[in-house]
Amino acid sequence: MKRTKFVPALVLGAALMALPGLAFAGGSSDQKDAPAAKPSVPAVKVAVSHNGSLESPWQKASLAFADIVNKDTAGRYKAEVFGNGVLFQRNWKVMLEMTQSGSSQIGIESVTALAAIVPELSAMSLPFLFNDIDHVIRFLNSGNPAWDKWVNDGFAKQNLVVLSISPRPFRQINNNKRLIKTPADIKDLKFRVPATPFFVSVFEALGAKPVPLPSGEIYTSIQLGTVVGEDNSIPVQYDFKTHEVAKNFTIWNYIADASVMFMNKDMYDKLSDADKATFKKAAQDWASVNVKEDSAYSVVAMDKMKAAGVNFYTMSEAEKEPFKKLVEPVYANMSKTVGEDNFKVFMDGVKKTASK
C-alpha cells in the first residue's frame, strides 16, 4: 500500500457528487439562423456537515475547506458548511448515513465516535497512550502500516473515503459530584460514554459505570441524574454546555482524539484527477486550520468555563499511575481485537514517535 503523509493530518483521498447532466438552452424552430446557446453546467452542491458550534474549530476549518474548493474549481462545485448538527439533529449516526447514501456529501466526526463503525480506530483511544498533541501528530505523519490499513479498508467498507484526519484536544472528565483525583473518586459513578464497546470497557476497568448515549443527550442526561458527567475535550464540553450542569473538571489528558473528514465513496470514484487534487489540497488546509483553532479555542473555552464556576483540577503524572494499572486489561483486549501482529506494529509506531 502506498504511504501517504499527514500535513499535519493523514490525507487519503477525496469524494464528491457526480457531475449532473448538461442543461442545454436551444432555440426554437423559427430561430434556426440564431447562434446556438452555450451549454450551462450547474454548480455541484457539496454539503459539509458537523456537530460543532458556529464558533468551533470544525466550523472555521470547514469554511476554509469550502473556500478552496469553490475558488479552485472556478465555481463548478459549491461547498456549503452546515454546523450545529442542523442537517441531522445533532445525531452523528444520521449524518453518517446521509454521507454513506450521498444525500450529504461530506461529514466530520471524531475518531472516538467513528470507532463504532471501524472498531480498530479505538486503538488510538487507548488510555494514556500518547504524551501530547505533538506525539499524536508525529504518529499520524509516520505512515504506520497498521493504522493506515485500518483507516483505508475500514471506511471503504462503509462506502466512505477519508479526506483527512486531524488531531484534536485530549479527552478530559467532568461530573457534578466530586473532582476525580484517585480511583476511589471515580468508583461506581455513572458516566456518559460514546456508544462503543471500547469506551464501555475503559470505564468498567476504571471502576465507574458507563452509560452509552448519543452526544445530543449528554446535557439532559446529567440534568436528570441519569449520569453524573462525561468524558470529552474542553472545547467539546464547552460547545455542548455540559459544564453548566457538571462543574467538577479533571484534566488528565488520558485519551487522544482526532477529527475525521470523510466523503461518499461513490462520489469519489467519479472525480477527475484534477478535482481529486483540489479536494486533497482543501483537506490539508482543513487539517492545518483545525490544529491551530483547536489550540486557541481550548483557551477560550476554559476561560469561559472558569467564569461560569467550573472547578478545574490538573492531575499529576504520579496521580495517573494507579489509573494506568487499572486499564492494562484494555490493552490486552485491544491486542486480541485487532490481532497481535497488527497491534505490535501499531504500538511500535507509537513508541518510535514518542519523542522527536
C-alpha positions as CSV (number, residue, x, y, z in Angstrom):
1,M,0.0,0.0,0.0
2,K,1.3,3.4,-0.9
3,R,2.2,5.5,2.1
4,T,0.5,8.9,2.4
5,K,1.8,11.7,4.6
6,F,-0.1,13.8,7.1
7,V,0.2,17.6,6.7
8,P,-0.3,17.7,9.7
9,A,-3.0,15.1,9.1
10,L,-3.5,12.0,7.0
11,V,-4.8,12.7,3.5
12,L,-6.1,9.5,2.0
13,G,-8.4,10.5,-0.8
14,A,-11.4,12.6,-1.8
15,A,-15.0,12.1,-2.8
16,L,-17.7,14.2,-4.3
17,M,-21.0,14.2,-6.2
18,A,-21.1,13.1,-9.8
19,L,-21.5,15.9,-12.3
20,P,-25.1,16.4,-13.2
21,G,-26.1,16.2,-16.9
22,L,-25.7,19.2,-19.0
23,A,-28.6,21.6,-19.4
24,F,-28.9,22.9,-22.9
25,A,-30.7,26.1,-23.9
26,G,-31.7,25.6,-27.6
27,G,-33.5,28.0,-30.0
28,S,-37.0,27.3,-31.3
29,S,-37.7,26.1,-34.9
30,D,-38.1,29.6,-36.2
31,Q,-34.7,30.7,-35.0
32,K,-32.6,28.3,-37.0
33,D,-30.2,31.0,-38.0
34,A,-29.6,32.2,-34.4
35,P,-26.3,31.1,-32.8
36,A,-26.7,28.1,-30.5
37,A,-26.6,28.9,-26.8
38,K,-23.7,27.6,-24.9
39,P,-24.4,24.7,-22.6
40,S,-24.6,25.6,-18.9
41,V,-23.4,23.3,-16.2
42,P,-24.9,24.0,-12.8
43,A,-22.5,24.0,-9.8
44,V,-22.4,20.7,-7.9
45,K,-23.6,21.4,-4.4
46,V,-21.4,19.9,-1.6
47,A,-22.8,19.9,1.9
48,V,-20.1,19.8,4.7
49,S,-21.9,18.7,7.9
50,H,-20.6,18.6,11.5
51,N,-21.8,18.8,15.1
52,G,-19.6,21.7,16.3
53,S,-20.9,25.1,17.1
54,L,-20.6,28.0,14.7
55,E,-17.5,29.3,16.6
56,S,-15.9,25.9,16.8
57,P,-12.6,24.8,15.1
58,W,-14.6,22.4,12.9
59,Q,-16.7,25.3,11.6
60,K,-13.7,27.5,10.9
61,A,-11.7,24.7,9.3
62,S,-14.6,23.7,7.1
63,L,-15.2,27.2,5.9
64,A,-11.5,27.3,4.9
65,F,-12.0,24.0,3.1
66,A,-15.1,25.3,1.2
67,D,-13.3,28.5,0.2
68,I,-10.5,26.5,-1.5
69,V,-13.0,24.1,-3.3
70,N,-15.2,26.9,-4.5
71,K,-12.3,29.1,-5.7
72,D,-10.0,26.4,-7.2
73,T,-12.9,24.8,-9.2
74,A,-14.0,28.2,-10.6
75,G,-17.5,27.6,-9.3
76,R,-18.0,24.2,-10.7
77,Y,-18.5,23.0,-7.2
78,K,-20.3,24.9,-4.5
79,A,-19.3,23.7,-1.0
80,E,-21.5,24.9,1.9
81,V,-20.9,24.3,5.6
82,F,-23.7,23.2,8.0
83,G,-22.6,23.4,11.7
84,N,-24.5,22.7,14.9
85,G,-25.8,19.4,13.6
86,V,-28.5,21.3,11.8
87,L,-28.9,18.7,9.0
88,F,-29.1,15.7,11.3
89,Q,-30.5,16.9,14.7
90,R,-27.0,16.6,16.3
91,N,-27.1,12.8,15.8
92,W,-23.8,11.9,14.2
93,K,-25.1,8.5,13.1
94,V,-27.8,10.1,11.0
95,M,-25.0,12.3,9.4
96,L,-23.0,9.2,8.7
97,E,-25.9,7.5,7.0
98,M,-26.6,10.6,4.9
99,T,-22.9,10.7,3.8
100,Q,-23.0,6.9,3.0
101,S,-26.0,7.4,0.8
102,G,-24.8,10.6,-0.8
103,S,-27.7,12.8,0.4
104,S,-25.0,14.8,2.2
105,Q,-21.6,14.9,0.6
106,I,-19.0,15.4,3.5
107,G,-19.2,14.5,7.1
108,I,-16.9,15.4,10.1
109,E,-16.8,13.4,13.3
110,S,-14.3,12.3,15.9
111,V,-12.3,9.1,15.9
112,T,-13.8,8.0,19.2
113,A,-17.3,8.2,17.7
114,L,-16.4,6.6,14.3
115,A,-14.8,3.6,16.1
116,A,-18.4,2.4,16.3
117,I,-18.2,1.6,12.6
118,V,-14.4,0.9,12.4
119,P,-13.6,-0.8,15.7
120,E,-9.8,-0.8,15.0
121,L,-9.8,3.0,15.3
122,S,-10.3,2.5,19.1
123,A,-6.6,1.6,19.3
124,M,-5.8,5.4,19.1
125,S,-8.0,5.9,22.2
126,L,-6.1,3.6,24.5
127,P,-5.8,5.4,27.8
128,F,-2.6,7.2,28.5
129,L,-1.1,6.1,25.1
130,F,0.1,9.4,23.8
131,N,2.2,12.0,25.6
132,D,0.8,15.1,24.0
133,I,-0.6,16.5,20.7
134,D,2.8,16.7,19.1
135,H,3.2,13.0,19.8
136,V,-0.1,12.3,18.0
137,I,0.9,14.4,15.0
138,R,4.2,12.6,14.7
139,F,2.4,9.2,14.8
140,L,-0.1,10.3,12.2
141,N,2.7,11.5,10.0
142,S,4.7,8.3,10.3
143,G,2.7,6.3,7.8
144,N,2.2,3.4,10.2
145,P,1.0,0.5,8.1
146,A,-1.4,-1.0,10.6
147,W,-3.2,2.3,11.2
148,D,-3.3,3.3,7.5
149,K,-4.8,-0.1,6.6
150,W,-7.5,0.2,9.4
151,V,-8.4,3.6,8.1
152,N,-8.4,2.8,4.4
153,D,-10.1,-0.5,4.5
154,G,-12.5,0.3,7.4
155,F,-14.0,3.3,5.7
156,A,-14.1,1.8,2.3
157,K,-16.4,-1.0,3.6
158,Q,-18.8,1.8,4.8
159,N,-18.8,3.4,1.3
160,L,-16.7,6.2,2.5
161,V,-13.3,7.7,1.8
162,V,-11.3,9.6,4.3
163,L,-10.1,13.0,3.2
164,S,-8.1,13.9,6.3
165,I,-7.5,13.1,9.9
166,S,-6.5,15.9,12.2
167,P,-5.5,15.6,15.9
168,R,-7.8,17.3,18.4
169,P,-7.6,18.1,22.1
170,F,-7.3,15.2,24.6
171,R,-10.4,14.0,26.4
172,Q,-10.9,15.0,30.0
173,I,-13.5,14.2,32.6
174,N,-16.2,16.2,34.5
175,N,-19.0,15.4,36.9
176,N,-21.4,17.0,39.3
177,K,-20.3,15.0,42.4
178,R,-16.6,15.5,43.1
179,L,-13.2,16.1,41.5
180,I,-11.6,13.0,40.2
181,K,-8.1,12.6,41.8
182,T,-7.9,8.9,42.7
183,P,-9.5,5.7,41.6
184,A,-11.8,5.9,44.7
185,D,-13.2,9.2,43.4
186,I,-14.5,7.6,40.2
187,K,-15.7,4.3,41.6
188,D,-19.4,3.5,40.9
189,L,-20.2,6.9,39.4
190,K,-22.3,6.8,36.2
191,F,-20.7,8.5,33.3
192,R,-22.0,9.0,29.8
193,V,-19.6,7.4,27.3
194,P,-19.6,7.2,23.4
195,A,-21.7,4.2,22.2
196,T,-18.8,1.9,21.5
197,P,-17.8,-1.3,23.4
198,F,-14.3,0.1,23.8
199,F,-15.4,3.1,25.9
200,V,-17.7,0.9,28.0
201,S,-14.7,-1.4,28.7
202,V,-12.5,1.6,29.7
203,F,-14.9,2.9,32.2
204,E,-15.6,-0.5,33.6
205,A,-11.9,-1.0,34.1
206,L,-11.7,2.3,35.9
207,G,-14.4,1.2,38.3
208,A,-17.1,3.5,37.0
209,K,-20.5,2.7,35.5
210,P,-20.6,3.6,31.8
211,V,-23.9,4.7,30.1
212,P,-23.6,4.8,26.3
213,L,-25.6,7.8,25.0
214,P,-25.6,10.0,21.8
215,S,-23.8,13.3,22.2
216,G,-27.1,15.2,21.8
217,E,-28.4,13.6,25.1
218,I,-25.5,14.4,27.4
219,Y,-26.7,17.7,28.8
220,T,-30.2,16.5,29.6
221,S,-29.0,13.1,31.0
222,I,-26.8,15.0,33.5
223,Q,-29.7,17.3,34.4
224,L,-32.0,14.4,35.0
225,G,-29.4,12.4,37.0
226,T,-29.1,9.6,34.5
227,V,-25.4,10.2,34.6
228,V,-23.2,12.5,36.7
229,G,-20.9,13.6,34.0
230,E,-19.0,12.7,30.8
231,D,-15.5,12.4,29.3
232,N,-14.8,14.8,26.5
233,S,-12.3,17.6,25.5
234,I,-12.6,21.1,26.9
235,P,-13.9,22.6,23.6
236,V,-16.5,19.9,23.1
237,Q,-17.8,20.1,26.7
238,Y,-18.0,23.9,26.2
239,D,-19.8,23.5,22.9
240,F,-22.4,21.2,24.4
241,K,-22.6,23.3,27.5
242,T,-22.2,20.3,29.9
243,H,-20.1,22.5,32.1
244,E,-23.3,24.2,33.2
245,V,-24.6,21.0,34.9
246,A,-21.2,19.4,35.8
247,K,-18.7,21.7,37.4
248,N,-16.0,19.4,38.7
249,F,-13.5,19.1,35.9
250,T,-10.3,17.0,36.0
251,I,-7.6,17.5,33.3
252,W,-5.7,14.2,32.9
253,N,-5.1,14.0,29.1
254,Y,-6.0,10.4,29.3
255,I,-7.3,9.7,25.7
256,A,-6.1,11.2,22.5
257,D,-8.7,12.0,19.8
258,A,-8.8,13.2,16.2
259,S,-11.2,14.8,13.7
260,V,-12.0,12.9,10.6
261,M,-13.3,14.4,7.3
262,F,-14.9,11.8,5.1
263,M,-16.9,11.7,1.8
264,N,-19.1,9.3,-0.1
265,K,-17.0,6.8,-2.0
266,D,-19.3,6.6,-5.0
267,M,-18.8,10.3,-5.5
268,Y,-15.1,9.9,-5.1
269,D,-14.9,7.3,-7.8
270,K,-16.4,9.8,-10.4
271,L,-13.9,12.6,-9.7
272,S,-11.3,13.6,-12.2
273,D,-7.7,13.5,-11.1
274,A,-7.6,17.3,-11.1
275,D,-10.6,17.6,-8.8
276,K,-9.1,15.0,-6.5
277,A,-6.1,17.1,-6.2
278,T,-8.2,20.1,-5.4
279,F,-10.0,18.3,-2.6
280,K,-6.8,16.9,-1.2
281,K,-5.4,20.4,-1.1
282,A,-8.5,21.7,0.7
283,A,-8.4,18.8,3.1
284,Q,-4.8,19.6,4.0
285,D,-5.8,23.2,4.8
286,W,-8.8,21.9,6.8
287,A,-6.4,19.9,9.0
288,S,-4.0,22.7,9.5
289,V,-6.7,25.2,10.5
290,N,-8.2,22.6,12.9
291,V,-4.9,22.2,14.8
292,K,-4.4,25.9,15.1
293,E,-8.0,26.7,16.0
294,D,-8.3,23.8,18.5
295,S,-5.4,25.2,20.5
296,A,-6.9,28.7,20.5
297,Y,-10.4,27.5,21.2
298,S,-9.3,25.4,24.2
299,V,-8.0,28.5,25.9
300,V,-11.2,30.5,25.2
301,A,-13.4,27.6,26.3
302,M,-11.5,27.1,29.5
303,D,-11.6,30.8,30.4
304,K,-15.4,30.9,29.9
305,M,-15.9,27.7,31.8
306,K,-13.9,29.1,34.7
307,A,-16.1,32.3,34.6
308,A,-19.1,30.0,34.8
309,G,-17.9,28.5,38.0
310,V,-16.2,25.3,36.8
311,N,-13.6,23.9,39.2
312,F,-10.6,22.6,37.3
313,Y,-8.0,20.2,38.7
314,T,-4.9,19.1,36.8
315,M,-3.8,15.5,37.6
316,S,-0.1,14.9,38.1
317,E,1.9,12.2,36.3
318,A,2.2,10.3,39.7
319,E,-1.5,10.5,40.2
320,K,-2.1,8.9,36.8
321,E,-0.1,5.7,37.7
322,P,-2.9,3.8,39.6
323,F,-5.3,4.6,36.7
324,K,-2.8,3.2,34.2
325,K,-2.7,0.0,36.2
326,L,-6.4,-0.3,36.1
327,V,-6.7,-0.1,32.3
328,E,-4.0,-2.7,31.5
329,P,-6.7,-5.2,30.6
330,V,-8.0,-2.8,28.0
331,Y,-4.6,-3.0,26.2
332,A,-4.7,-6.8,26.3
333,N,-8.3,-6.9,24.8
334,M,-7.3,-4.4,22.1
335,S,-4.5,-6.8,21.0
336,K,-7.0,-9.6,20.6
337,T,-9.4,-7.4,18.7
338,V,-7.0,-6.1,16.0
339,G,-4.7,-9.1,16.1
340,E,-1.4,-9.4,17.9
341,D,0.8,-8.8,14.8
342,N,-1.2,-5.6,13.9
343,F,-1.2,-4.4,17.5
344,K,2.6,-4.8,17.7
345,V,3.1,-2.8,14.5
346,F,0.8,-0.1,15.9
347,M,2.4,0.0,19.3
348,D,5.9,0.1,17.9
349,G,4.9,3.1,15.8
350,V,3.5,4.9,18.9
351,K,6.8,4.2,20.8
352,K,9.0,5.3,17.9
353,T,7.2,8.6,17.6
354,A,7.1,9.4,21.4
355,S,9.9,11.9,21.0
356,K,11.5,13.8,18.2
